[in-house]
């Protein structure tokens, strides 16, 4: 049987959670059924070498600046050469470029886009010419046969744009790998952490929307010297965070760490005070390894953490509430452990296998619909 050709398009394979989900998908599609090709519109990125060796790759303009016309021409040529049955896009820029490229061909190709985070906050507050770019992205989504997204709130957002072909597919992580992580005590010894310290982990990009300033203030509000924040990540606010925590033994700013999951499991808590998110992988990871979570009550996070059941939810930009939630967990280890156990059970749903099966079902369903429509026309 001839394999179904999939061309998956993404901006780059950097360190973000969306890029990791892309790799989880393309690496684990059933290669007996699907022939997978990957087109990268910008640069390879730090995770490029994580792609499976049986995946053919294209693109790589290798420029610090986006070259939209060059990317468009190269992608169009690649689409014509491969003649895929389905093009799957990931990240906004690649979705827009792909929609344009497909418009210039007369080929019958199923186009599936992926919506990974809130366009409202991103384009209204962080991106130059945001309103124009958001309208172009919405146009691109409307060219797609389906738009997948990773939380119920983002499905509703797509509906508000008039996009009715939205499909909810939750993120998937390697739960077997996380289950094999050493114990908290073993990890503390490995990482040089102290047994009698209450560690609070933050893992994410050091950017405003991750709420890192509010976490720093919350730790300072605690006024406890047996609590210490492990800040794992890098970004534009790295110097600011260093300045805010300078000469304060309650903070360890570690930068990007490839073994971030070990720091999460070695900690007593994970805190994610983001202003907006899609469905954060880092929370699912903490759930899987049994680290209780405190996070903001926004977007997809309440689909992972139910307040008072498997963690605590706090308002956005509220350092005082973060401090209170940390103190609550500190004062009652039994409650914290009950949250962790509930999260472990909940995390079993978020497997790579489940996510990939849902995408495979979507692709097969779209192609079967095409076959059925062709049969009825005949």
C-alpha positions as CSV (number, residue, x, y, z in Angstrom):
1,X,0.0,0.0,0.0
2,X,1.3,3.4,-0.9
3,X,2.1,5.5,2.1
4,X,0.3,8.8,2.9
5,X,2.7,11.7,2.5
6,X,2.6,14.3,5.3
7,X,4.5,17.6,5.0
8,X,4.8,19.2,8.4
9,X,5.9,22.9,8.4
10,X,7.3,24.8,11.4
11,X,9.3,28.1,11.8
12,X,12.2,26.4,13.7
13,X,12.8,23.7,16.2
14,X,13.8,25.8,19.2
15,X,13.5,25.2,22.9
16,X,9.8,26.0,23.3
17,X,6.9,23.7,24.2
18,X,5.2,24.0,20.9
19,X,8.4,22.8,19.1
20,X,8.6,19.8,21.4
21,X,5.0,18.8,20.7
22,X,5.8,19.1,16.9
23,X,8.7,16.7,17.3
24,X,6.6,14.3,19.5
25,X,4.1,14.2,16.7
26,X,6.2,13.8,13.6
27,X,8.6,11.3,15.2
28,X,5.8,9.1,16.4
29,X,3.4,9.0,13.4
30,X,3.1,5.4,12.2
31,X,5.8,5.2,9.5
32,X,4.2,2.1,8.0
33,X,1.2,4.3,7.1
34,X,2.7,7.8,6.8
35,X,5.8,9.1,5.0
36,X,6.8,12.2,6.9
37,X,8.6,15.2,5.6
38,X,9.5,18.4,7.6
39,X,9.9,21.9,6.1
40,X,11.5,24.5,8.4
41,X,10.8,28.1,7.3
42,X,13.6,29.8,9.2
43,X,16.5,28.1,11.0
44,X,16.9,24.5,12.3
45,X,17.0,25.4,16.0
46,X,18.3,23.6,19.1
47,X,16.0,20.6,18.9
48,X,16.7,19.9,15.2
49,X,18.8,16.8,16.0
50,X,15.8,15.3,18.0
51,X,14.0,14.6,14.7
52,X,13.9,10.9,13.8
53,X,16.5,10.0,11.2
54,X,13.8,8.6,8.8
55,X,12.3,12.1,8.4
56,X,13.3,14.0,5.3
57,X,13.9,17.7,6.0
58,X,13.7,20.8,3.8
59,X,14.0,24.6,4.1
60,X,16.7,26.1,6.4
61,X,17.0,29.7,5.2
62,X,19.5,30.1,8.1
63,X,18.9,33.8,8.6
64,X,18.3,35.9,11.7
65,X,15.7,37.8,9.7
66,X,12.6,36.3,8.1
67,X,12.8,36.2,4.3
68,X,9.1,35.7,3.5
69,X,9.4,35.7,-0.3
70,X,12.3,33.2,-0.2
71,X,10.5,31.0,2.2
72,X,7.3,31.1,0.1
73,X,9.1,30.2,-3.1
74,X,11.0,27.4,-1.5
75,X,8.0,26.0,0.3
76,X,5.9,26.1,-2.9
77,X,8.6,24.2,-4.8
78,X,8.8,21.6,-2.0
79,X,5.0,21.1,-2.0
80,X,5.0,20.6,-5.7
81,X,8.0,18.2,-5.6
82,X,6.6,16.1,-2.7
83,X,2.9,16.3,-3.6
84,X,1.8,15.5,-0.1
85,X,-1.7,14.4,0.8
86,X,-1.7,16.6,3.9
87,X,0.2,19.6,5.0
88,X,0.3,20.2,8.8
89,X,1.5,23.5,10.1
90,X,2.8,24.5,13.5
91,X,3.4,28.1,14.7
92,X,1.8,31.2,13.2
93,X,4.3,32.4,10.7
94,X,4.5,29.0,9.0
95,X,0.8,28.7,9.0
96,X,0.5,32.0,7.1
97,X,3.3,31.1,4.6
98,X,1.8,27.7,3.9
99,X,-1.7,29.1,3.3
100,X,-0.2,31.5,0.7
101,X,1.9,28.7,-0.9
102,X,-1.1,26.4,-1.2
103,X,-3.2,29.2,-2.7
104,X,-0.7,29.4,-5.6
105,X,-1.0,25.8,-6.6
106,X,-3.9,23.9,-8.1
107,X,-3.1,20.8,-6.1
108,X,-5.7,19.1,-4.0
109,X,-4.0,19.0,-0.6
110,X,-5.6,18.8,2.8
111,X,-4.3,21.7,5.0
112,X,-4.3,21.3,8.8
113,X,-3.1,24.2,10.9
114,X,-2.3,24.2,14.6
115,X,-3.3,27.0,17.1
116,X,-0.9,26.8,20.1
117,X,-1.6,29.9,22.2
118,X,-3.9,32.9,22.6
119,X,-3.7,35.3,19.6
120,X,-5.5,37.9,21.6
121,X,-2.8,38.6,24.2
122,X,0.1,37.8,21.8
123,X,-1.0,40.1,19.0
124,X,-2.6,42.8,21.1
125,X,0.4,43.3,23.5
126,X,3.6,41.7,22.3
127,X,3.8,41.9,18.5
128,X,4.4,44.9,16.3
129,X,1.5,45.5,13.9
130,X,-0.4,43.0,15.9
131,X,-3.9,43.7,14.5
132,X,-2.8,43.2,10.9
133,X,-0.8,40.1,11.7
134,X,-3.8,38.6,13.7
135,X,-6.1,39.2,10.7
136,X,-3.7,37.5,8.4
137,X,-3.4,34.5,10.7
138,X,-7.2,34.2,10.9
139,X,-7.4,34.4,7.1
140,X,-4.8,31.5,7.0
141,X,-6.8,29.4,9.5
142,X,-9.9,29.9,7.3
143,X,-8.1,28.2,4.4
144,X,-7.5,25.1,6.4
145,X,-9.6,21.9,6.4
146,X,-9.1,21.7,10.2
147,X,-7.4,23.8,12.9
148,X,-6.1,21.8,15.9
149,X,-5.6,23.3,19.2
150,X,-4.6,22.1,22.7
151,X,-7.3,23.6,25.1
152,X,-11.0,24.1,25.2
153,X,-10.6,27.9,25.7
154,X,-8.6,28.1,22.4
155,X,-11.3,26.2,20.6
156,X,-13.7,28.8,21.8
157,X,-11.3,31.5,20.6
158,X,-11.2,30.0,17.2
159,X,-15.0,29.9,17.1
160,X,-15.1,33.6,17.9
161,X,-13.1,34.2,14.7
162,X,-15.7,32.3,12.7
163,X,-13.5,29.2,12.4
164,X,-15.8,26.2,12.9
165,X,-13.4,23.5,11.9
166,X,-11.6,23.6,15.2
167,X,-10.4,20.3,16.7
168,X,-9.2,19.8,20.3
169,X,-6.2,17.6,20.6
170,X,-4.4,17.8,24.0
171,X,-0.6,17.8,24.2
172,X,1.2,14.5,24.7
173,X,4.4,13.8,26.6
174,X,6.7,10.8,27.1
175,X,5.2,9.5,30.3
176,X,7.3,6.3,30.3
177,X,10.5,8.5,30.4
178,X,9.1,10.6,33.2
179,X,8.1,7.5,35.2
180,X,11.8,6.4,35.1
181,X,13.1,9.6,36.7
182,X,15.0,8.9,40.0
183,X,13.5,9.8,43.4
184,X,13.5,13.3,44.8
185,X,16.3,12.5,47.2
186,X,18.5,11.0,44.5
187,X,18.0,14.0,42.3
188,X,18.8,16.4,45.1
189,X,22.1,14.7,45.7
190,X,22.8,14.6,41.9
191,X,22.0,18.3,41.5
192,X,23.7,19.5,44.6
193,X,20.5,20.5,46.4
194,X,20.0,20.5,50.2
195,X,17.6,18.0,51.9
196,X,16.1,20.4,54.4
197,X,15.3,23.2,52.0
198,X,11.8,23.7,50.5
199,X,12.5,24.2,46.8
200,X,10.1,26.1,44.5
201,X,10.8,25.6,40.8
202,X,10.0,27.9,37.9
203,X,10.7,26.5,34.4
204,X,10.1,28.7,31.4
205,X,11.3,31.5,29.2
206,X,12.3,34.6,31.1
207,X,9.8,36.9,29.5
208,X,7.1,39.2,30.9
209,X,4.2,37.0,30.1
210,X,5.6,34.2,32.2
211,X,5.1,36.3,35.3
212,X,8.6,35.8,36.6
213,X,8.7,39.2,38.4
214,X,5.6,38.3,40.4
215,X,7.2,35.0,41.4
216,X,10.4,36.8,42.6
217,X,8.2,39.2,44.7
218,X,6.2,36.3,46.1
219,X,9.3,34.5,47.3
220,X,10.5,37.7,48.9
221,X,7.2,38.1,50.6
222,X,7.6,34.7,52.3
223,X,10.5,36.0,54.3
224,X,11.6,32.4,54.9
225,X,15.2,31.3,54.5
226,X,14.4,27.6,54.4
227,X,12.6,28.2,51.0
228,X,14.5,28.7,47.8
229,X,13.4,29.3,44.2
230,X,15.1,27.4,41.4
231,X,14.6,29.6,38.2
232,X,15.2,27.4,35.2
233,X,15.2,29.2,31.8
234,X,16.6,32.0,29.8
235,X,15.4,35.0,27.8
236,X,15.3,38.8,27.6
237,X,14.6,39.2,31.3
238,X,17.7,37.2,32.4
239,X,19.7,40.3,33.4
240,X,16.6,41.8,35.2
241,X,16.0,38.6,37.1
242,X,19.7,38.5,38.1
243,X,19.5,42.0,39.3
244,X,16.2,41.4,41.3
245,X,17.8,38.4,43.0
246,X,21.3,39.6,43.4
247,X,23.0,38.5,46.8
248,X,19.7,36.8,47.9
249,X,20.4,33.2,48.9
250,X,16.7,32.4,48.4
251,X,17.2,32.3,44.6
252,X,19.2,30.2,42.2
253,X,19.0,31.4,38.6
254,X,20.2,28.4,36.7
255,X,19.5,29.5,33.1
256,X,18.4,26.9,30.5
257,X,18.8,23.3,31.7
258,X,18.3,20.4,29.3
259,X,17.4,18.2,32.4
260,X,14.8,20.7,33.7
261,X,12.5,17.7,34.6
262,X,15.1,16.7,37.2
263,X,14.8,20.1,38.9
264,X,11.0,19.9,38.8
265,X,11.0,16.5,40.5
266,X,13.7,17.5,43.0
267,X,11.5,20.5,44.1
268,X,8.6,20.6,46.5
269,X,6.5,22.8,44.2
270,X,6.3,24.1,40.6
271,X,5.0,27.6,40.2
272,X,3.9,29.0,36.8
273,X,2.5,32.6,37.2
274,X,1.9,33.2,33.4
275,X,-0.3,35.9,32.1
276,X,-1.5,33.6,29.2
277,X,-0.7,30.1,28.0
278,X,-2.1,27.4,25.7
279,X,-1.6,24.1,27.6
280,X,1.8,24.3,29.3
281,X,3.9,21.2,28.9
282,X,5.8,22.0,32.1
283,X,2.6,21.6,34.2
284,X,2.0,18.2,32.7
285,X,5.6,17.2,33.4
286,X,5.2,18.3,37.0
287,X,2.0,16.3,37.3
288,X,3.6,13.2,35.8
289,X,6.6,13.2,38.3
290,X,4.4,14.1,41.3
291,X,5.4,17.7,42.0
292,X,2.5,19.8,43.2
293,X,1.6,22.9,41.1
294,X,0.6,26.5,41.7
295,X,-0.4,28.3,38.5
296,X,-2.5,31.2,37.3
297,X,-6.1,30.6,36.5
298,X,-5.9,31.3,32.8
299,X,-6.6,29.6,29.4
300,X,-5.8,25.9,29.4
301,X,-4.3,25.7,32.9
302,X,-7.7,24.9,34.6
303,X,-8.0,22.0,32.2
304,X,-4.9,20.5,33.9
305,X,-5.1,21.9,37.5
306,X,-8.4,21.9,39.5
307,X,-8.1,24.2,42.4
308,X,-8.0,22.4,45.7
309,X,-8.0,19.0,44.0
310,X,-4.6,18.5,42.4
311,X,-3.0,22.0,42.9
312,X,-3.8,25.6,43.5
313,X,-4.9,28.3,41.1
314,X,-4.1,32.0,41.7
315,X,-5.1,35.3,39.9
316,X,-2.8,36.8,37.3
317,X,-0.2,39.3,38.4
318,X,-1.0,38.7,42.1
319,X,2.2,38.1,44.1
320,X,0.3,38.1,47.4
321,X,-1.8,35.1,46.2
322,X,1.2,33.2,45.1
323,X,2.9,33.8,48.5
324,X,-0.3,32.5,50.3
325,X,-0.5,29.4,48.1
326,X,3.2,28.6,48.7
327,X,2.7,29.1,52.4
328,X,-0.3,26.8,52.3
329,X,1.6,24.0,50.6
330,X,4.6,24.5,53.0
331,X,2.4,24.3,56.1
332,X,0.5,21.2,55.0
333,X,2.7,18.6,53.3
334,X,-0.1,16.0,53.4
335,X,-2.3,18.2,51.3
336,X,0.5,18.8,48.9
337,X,1.1,15.1,48.6
338,X,-2.6,14.5,47.9
339,X,-2.4,17.1,45.1
340,X,0.6,15.3,43.7
341,X,-1.1,11.9,43.7
342,X,-4.2,13.3,42.0
343,X,-2.0,14.9,39.4
344,X,-0.1,11.7,38.7
345,X,-3.4,9.9,37.9
346,X,-4.6,12.8,35.8
347,X,-1.3,13.0,33.8
348,X,-1.8,9.5,32.4
349,X,-4.2,10.9,29.9
350,X,-1.5,13.2,28.4
351,X,0.5,10.5,26.6
352,X,2.3,10.8,23.2
353,X,0.5,7.7,22.1
354,X,-3.0,9.2,22.7
355,X,-2.0,12.5,21.0
356,X,-0.6,10.8,17.9
357,X,-3.6,8.5,17.5
358,X,-5.9,11.5,17.5
359,X,-3.8,13.2,14.8
360,X,-3.7,10.0,12.7
361,X,-7.5,9.7,13.1
362,X,-7.9,13.3,11.9
363,X,-5.7,12.8,8.9
364,X,-7.4,9.5,7.9
365,X,-10.8,11.1,8.4
366,X,-10.0,14.0,6.1
367,X,-8.7,11.7,3.4
368,X,-11.6,9.3,3.8
369,X,-14.0,12.3,3.4
370,X,-12.2,13.2,0.2
371,X,-12.5,9.7,-1.1
372,X,-16.2,9.6,-0.2
373,X,-16.8,13.0,-1.9
374,X,-15.0,11.8,-5.1
375,X,-17.1,8.7,-5.1
376,X,-20.4,10.6,-4.8
377,X,-19.4,12.9,-7.6
378,X,-18.6,10.0,-9.8
